[in-house]
């Protein structure tokens, strides 16, 4: 078949396929995606469409069947068993015809009063109703043991959205640990690799507000079209829709539509799905159906790496001992680290002739360090009671001399948590358990040794820590002795 016949057959195939698409949003996606088809070439009855890379080959898989159907219709008997396949354009050695801009009129923007349309934004835009922060990229994200799993999963999702086992991807953890950063990094990477993709980043609060606006203006159909045709949907702070039954119903249907179409969903939350209150069970089940990953508080090494990375952007050189001091004393979350660093840098700029010492930094950050201390300390009584309740024993059992294993483990776990979640010396912890210093030390070593070989114990301690209102990273990120 010569090039002109190939070109004519493709044009008929595309035109027929477009005629079967009635939804304006679907047509808009075609307008964005089809210009990225670099070449078309027939090998027998197989139409090979060349694209730039393997990511696009996977991404455009959804077009294979409808284009195949269209080819068989317009190709007549000769193409009754015709097929369509995506390949790499650079591998085409035979004569091919290049992609041309679509000839049909571009679909108009979906307009909902009070909602900024985003479906037809140019490739340079984020494709969403909320602008993503240009600094929130993988390149600007500091990896460490506390976030390494989340980072790896996010990179995999960005490489093949909707095509991995991490769908939906549910990232949770306390505020200020980088959940939004890593979520938006996914959006930036997808747009870089797949410029025609529709990526939406939005907070759950804004999602709710847009839903209410759509209801008030009788534009609910348009609202659904906007979100249910996304290639990647990034929802921040999903806990915001707790207790909002009608909104949860809408979100559930949007969630199901996107998942059925193999589109990628990423969510962030301040708690794990199972701990969400006033949420429909079927939504929680959907959240848990993909990958649920906690982003934990960073260890001191990661905190120091973050500070060094942030400090490199300032004109002032912050002495290493100051960075070490901040990393060791500000441990709650990344934003607190950044705040402390900005405070130090501002002081250095205002007082250029005054040398910045650790003593000066200690005075400058006194209030913040005190707040960190309040955050760190829990009462041993609280730890004992929560641990006893978790293991279904009594406080009297915890404080007794009884030695059966179902009592010893809860007792030792409570001692371990008391050491990790308070600043009390071992002697004082021992007094709270009516035990000697040596007994407490033995319990700590026993639990540490068991943690290396007993995933169930680690899970139990993590759950108890969450019940105490703390992140498990406070327990597991620090490595050292308990002398």
Secondary structure, 3 states (H helix, E strand, C coil): CCHHHHHHHHHHHHHHHHHHCCCHHHHHHHHHHHHHCCEEEEECCEEEEEECCHHHHHHHHHHHHHHHHHHHHHCHHHHCCCEEEEEEHHHCCCCCEECCCCCCCCCCCCCECCECCCCCCCCCCCCCCCCCCCCCCHHHCCCCCCCHHHHHHHHHHHHCCCCCCCCCEEEECCCCCCHHHHHHHHHHHHHHHCCCCCEEEEEHHHHHHHHHHHHHCCCHHHHHHHHHCCCEEEEECHHHHCCCHHHHHHHHHHHHHHHHCCCEEEEEECCCHHHCCCCCHHHHHHHHCCEEEECCCCCHHHHHHHHHHHHCCCCCCCCHHHHHHHHHHCCCCHHHHHHHHHHHHHHHHHCCCCCCCHHHHHHHCHHHHHHHHHHHCCCHHHHHHHHHHHHCCCHHHHHCCCCCHHHHHHHHHHHHHHHHHCCCCHHHHHHHHCCCHHHHHHHHHHHHHHHCCCHHHHHHHHHHHHHCCCCCHHHHCCCCCCC
